Amino acid sequence: MTAPFSPKFLILLIPMLGTALCAQALDVRSRDPYYGAVAIDAAAGTILMEDHASAVAYPASMVKLANLFVIFDDIKAGKLRLDEPVTVTREVSQIGGRQVWLKEGEVFPLEELIYAMMIHSANDAAAALAVHASGSRAAHAARMTAKAQVIGLSRTVFHTVHGLPPSTGQEPDVTSALDMARLAKALLEKHPETLKYSSIETRPFRPNTTNMVLSTSSNKLLGKVPGCDGLKTGYFLSGGFSITATAQRNGRRVIVVILGSRDKNVRDAKAAEWIETGFARLPPPPPPPPAVAEPAVESPPVPQEVPAAPSVPRNHDVLLPVLILVPVAAAVLIAWFVRRRRRA
């Protein structure tokens, strides 16, 4: 017997069909094994290896890193708080693609939506953050592009806050592998707390409710590549599979971007391979500064017993001449007195 038609199935299917149809209208910018790739030293920003690193393609959900950058800037400036309530609007509740099924009127702490955006790559959570922070998705996307320009990303323009393919009449988000690596470097330098959210593999959204969603990261390098603690994947049909990944070992960090791969497994394998090669190509760390020898502490000299000198009056400088002259003068007077008596 045929199962009855489920309206919920239609609700799930429509956003997927819309995404696919929009993606078909774009030029395909994916290749085997990738459209562009780069590995950089996260500290110095130097390129460790690259292959068509400046080729422009579609970042898809990796644009959420720029969304997060703007949100964290506002938090640092005191304009937003992690615990402040965010109310879901009707517009946000209608966002398609990967989502945590936000409903109009629901209220969540801002940080919960950050978790949903970074772990589950929820497009509705990304839109809710954008509208709350900037008033509209368009305004937030403009701020994201302005941030990219400040950082010096010359091949990056953001038109969305989530990375979905453009609707009719809209332009796609564009970037290069090198630009995404530099975006990740700047984000980690200014907001290292990013790793708190990008390093989690699974986390429940709406825990202990019937509408709970188990947020699961699509970054399959987590827990498999030693030291990997972020950052973000992306995919839609015309853009292929992409990832901005980072790992830290022995206090040193490498950032790798694989942009526009036709196969998810190839993307992940190349990202893991480039992380290993990146670490191997890091220049040796600078030698530690020479140890500064502390001055030796000399023992105080042992006092020697000196024989006591005869006591001399403090005014001996005056008495000594007097003591010498008085006898001499007396002798002179006596001699003078004797001569005078003889003459008499």
Protein Blocks (a to p, Z undefined) as FASTA:
>chain_A
ZZdddfklmmmmmmmmmmmmmmmmpccddddfbfbdcdddfknopafbdchklbccdekj
mlmmmmmmmmmmmmmnopacfkbccdddfklmmpghjdehiaehiacdfklmmmmmmmno
paklmmmmmmmmnopaklmmmmmmmmmmmnopakbccfbfnopacdehiacddddfklmm
mmmmmmmmmmmmlmmmmmpfbdcehihiakbccdddfblkgokaghiabjbdcddfklop
addddddeehiacddddehiabfklmmmmmmmmmmmmmmmpccddddddddddddddddd
ddddddddddddfklmmmmmmmmmmmmmmmmmmmmmmmmmmmZZ
